[in-house]
Amino acid sequence: MSSRPYPLAKPMAENPRPIVSGARIGHVHLKVADLDRALAFYTGVLGFELMQRFGNQAAFISAGGYHHHIGLNTWESKGGVPPAPGTTGLYHVAIVYPGRADLADALRRLIAAGISLDGASDHGVSEALYLRDPDQNGVELYWDRPEAQWPRTTDGNINMKTERLNLPELLSEAKAA
């Protein structure tokens, strides 16, 4: 018997050959115009650790010693400009934090670095901060509420929302610097 308070979410359409349930996103690789500028943001502001660097062409960064969660490269983009609005591509990369206080600490870091937010939302299942990196790639920083706290419909399905996140309240939970 499962210890889950609710069954796993059901897909909206049946797939006769679904991907194995243990599959996950391993890393994201971003094209950047300036590797040092990107590293200053991802390591200096967000706090990722530099795991390996290949001159001024590529770097691999992680949280907690993993080989890499994010790859940064200038192979096709050195000195480049962001894609024009209205084009296809990555909407954002989402970085999940283990808890609310950790997300609050990320907000404190952003404020200290003078980085503005594009938005901040309470989705019921999570709380999220939205911003842009120096190459204008979308970045979401978020934490998931415990599954037992997720809003549900009367039939038990997830009922996500988008409401304004109370930033002063979140910031009050930041760890001491």
C-alpha positions as a printed NumPy array, in Angstrom:
array([[  0.   ,   0.   ,   0.   ],
       [  1.295,   3.445,  -0.911],
       [  2.075,   6.04 ,   1.735],
       [  0.96 ,   8.774,  -0.678],
       [ -2.115,  10.698,   0.54 ],
       [ -3.321,  10.924,  -3.083],
       [ -2.678,   8.792,  -6.158],
       [ -0.143,  10.071,  -8.665],
       [ -1.578,  12.601, -11.087],
       [ -3.222,  11.   , -14.102],
       [ -2.153,  12.055, -17.599],
       [ -4.712,  14.003, -19.59 ],
       [ -4.393,  11.488, -22.451],
       [ -3.423,   7.841, -22.306],
       [ -0.073,   6.915, -23.842],
       [  0.28 ,   3.245, -24.798],
       [  4.075,   3.426, -24.301],
       [  4.82 ,   6.011, -21.596],
       [  8.358,   6.877, -20.603],
       [  9.662,   4.943, -17.596],
       [  8.495,   6.645, -14.395],
       [ 12.068,   7.009, -13.07 ],
       [ 13.165,   9.211, -15.986],
       [ 14.035,  12.797, -15.043],
       [ 15.682,  15.856, -16.497],
       [ 19.405,  15.458, -15.834],
       [ 20.776,  18.829, -16.888],
       [ 20.253,  21.801, -19.154],
       [ 22.897,  23.228, -21.457],
       [ 22.642,  26.948, -22.242],
       [ 24.244,  28.898, -25.059],
       [ 25.73 ,  32.122, -23.65 ],
       [ 27.463,  35.127, -25.197],
       [ 30.07 ,  35.591, -22.447],
       [ 31.13 ,  32.656, -20.282],
       [ 32.625,  34.756, -17.467],
       [ 29.455,  36.877, -17.24 ],
       [ 27.281,  33.744, -17.129],
       [ 29.495,  32.175, -14.446],
       [ 29.329,  35.366, -12.371],
       [ 25.536,  35.006, -12.348],
       [ 25.159,  31.262, -11.862],
       [ 28.018,  30.803,  -9.366],
       [ 28.374,  34.285,  -7.885],
       [ 24.683,  35.12 ,  -7.463],
       [ 22.827,  31.803,  -7.402],
       [ 25.653,  29.909,  -5.695],
       [ 26.191,  26.942,  -8.033],
       [ 29.639,  25.346,  -7.863],
       [ 32.001,  25.272, -10.844],
       [ 32.799,  21.618, -11.525],
       [ 34.808,  21.907, -14.735],
       [ 35.793,  24.603, -17.179],
       [ 37.116,  24.392, -20.731],
       [ 38.856,  27.74 , -21.243],
       [ 36.483,  30.456, -22.392],
       [ 34.256,  28.014, -24.292],
       [ 32.352,  25.924, -21.736],
       [ 31.75 ,  25.352, -18.044],
       [ 29.79 ,  22.817, -16.022],
       [ 28.185,  23.82 , -12.726],
       [ 26.234,  21.96 , -10.071],
       [ 24.606,  21.964,  -6.683],
       [ 25.946,  19.513,  -4.129],
       [ 28.81 ,  18.018,  -6.128],
       [ 26.879,  16.396,  -8.992],
       [ 28.938,  16.41 , -12.222],
       [ 26.681,  19.123, -13.666],
       [ 23.154,  20.411, -13.524],
       [ 23.85 ,  23.269, -15.934],
       [ 26.256,  23.439, -18.829],
       [ 27.203,  26.864, -20.211],
       [ 28.876,  27.234, -23.589],
       [ 29.872,  29.777, -26.223],
       [ 30.377,  27.238, -29.039],
       [ 27.691,  28.786, -31.259],
       [ 26.935,  31.949, -29.342],
       [ 30.107,  33.841, -28.338],
       [ 29.253,  37.545, -28.494],
       [ 25.742,  36.642, -29.645],
       [ 22.425,  38.278, -28.877],
       [ 19.293,  36.729, -27.355],
       [ 16.623,  35.398, -29.731],
       [ 14.055,  37.97 , -30.807],
       [ 10.645,  37.92 , -29.12 ],
       [  8.184,  35.718, -30.957],
       [ 10.722,  33.011, -31.785],
       [ 10.788,  29.458, -30.485],
       [ 13.253,  28.155, -27.93 ],
       [ 13.609,  27.503, -24.239],
       [ 11.007,  29.367, -22.175],
       [ 12.894,  28.931, -18.906],
       [ 15.027,  26.575, -16.899],
       [ 13.522,  25.745, -13.503],
       [ 15.752,  25.232, -10.48 ],
       [ 14.054,  23.541,  -7.536],
       [ 15.171,  24.331,  -3.978],
       [ 14.691,  21.835,  -1.142],
       [ 12.674,  24.187,   1.067],
       [ 11.017,  27.571,   1.436],
       [ 13.892,  29.032,   3.487],
       [ 16.284,  28.057,   0.67 ],
       [ 14.113,  29.889,  -1.882],
       [ 14.039,  32.861,   0.486],
       [ 17.842,  32.791,   0.576],
       [ 17.896,  32.798,  -3.232],
       [ 15.647,  35.889,  -3.188],
       [ 18.033,  37.544,  -0.716],
       [ 20.954,  36.821,  -3.087],
       [ 19.06 ,  38.297,  -6.055],
       [ 18.235,  41.456,  -4.124],
       [ 21.853,  41.822,  -2.962],
       [ 23.035,  41.492,  -6.581],
       [ 20.483,  44.036,  -7.834],
       [ 18.745,  41.496, -10.08 ],
       [ 15.119,  42.274, -10.769],
       [ 12.339,  39.731, -10.979],
       [ 10.012,  39.26 , -13.942],
       [  7.444,  37.774, -11.575],
       [  6.777,  35.864,  -8.372],
       [  3.906,  33.391,  -8.044],
       [  2.216,  31.073,  -5.61 ],
       [  1.031,  28.089,  -7.659],
       [ -0.484,  26.208,  -4.736],
       [  1.847,  23.253,  -5.325],
       [  4.908,  25.515,  -5.348],
       [  6.18 ,  29.06 ,  -4.899],
       [  8.298,  30.526,  -7.682],
       [ 10.507,  33.463,  -8.627],
       [ 10.94 ,  34.328, -12.315],
       [ 13.896,  36.254, -13.72 ],
       [ 16.366,  36.478, -16.599],
       [ 20.022,  35.516, -16.654],
       [ 22.572,  37.868, -18.305],
       [ 21.826,  36.262, -21.71 ],
       [ 18.08 ,  36.784, -21.215],
       [ 17.398,  33.079, -20.688],
       [ 14.328,  32.639, -18.504],
       [ 15.082,  31.242, -15.04 ],
       [ 12.539,  29.966, -12.524],
       [ 13.635,  29.423,  -8.932],
       [ 11.071,  27.486,  -6.889],
       [ 10.307,  25.084,  -4.076],
       [  7.579,  22.459,  -3.998],
       [  5.185,  22.334,  -1.095],
       [  4.794,  18.881,   0.449],
       [  2.383,  16.853,  -1.684],
       [ -0.13 ,  16.61 ,   1.169],
       [ -0.517,  20.43 ,   0.965],
       [ -1.188,  20.581,  -2.779],
       [ -4.607,  22.016,  -3.605],
       [ -6.963,  19.394,  -4.984],
       [-10.303,  19.326,  -6.735],
       [-13.147,  17.423,  -5.09 ],
       [-12.222,  14.355,  -7.156],
       [ -8.587,  14.486,  -6.007],
       [ -6.886,  15.984,  -9.079],
       [ -4.218,  18.665,  -8.682],
       [ -5.691,  22.188,  -8.79 ],
       [ -2.792,  24.545,  -9.525],
       [ -3.224,  28.312,  -9.487],
       [ -1.224,  31.442, -10.162],
       [ -1.466,  34.077,  -7.429],
       [  0.9  ,  36.827,  -6.358],
       [  3.647,  35.586,  -4.041],
       [  4.137,  37.631,  -0.861],
       [  7.839,  38.494,  -1.217],
       [  8.32 ,  40.26 ,   2.151],
       [  6.88 ,  37.205,   3.904],
       [  9.111,  34.875,   1.883],
       [ 12.165,  37.037,   2.549],
       [ 11.515,  36.879,   6.295],
       [ 12.403,  33.173,   6.105],
       [ 15.839,  33.725,   4.523],
       [ 18.771,  32.17 ,   6.331],
       [ 21.259,  34.563,   7.91 ],
       [ 24.018,  35.523,   5.454]])
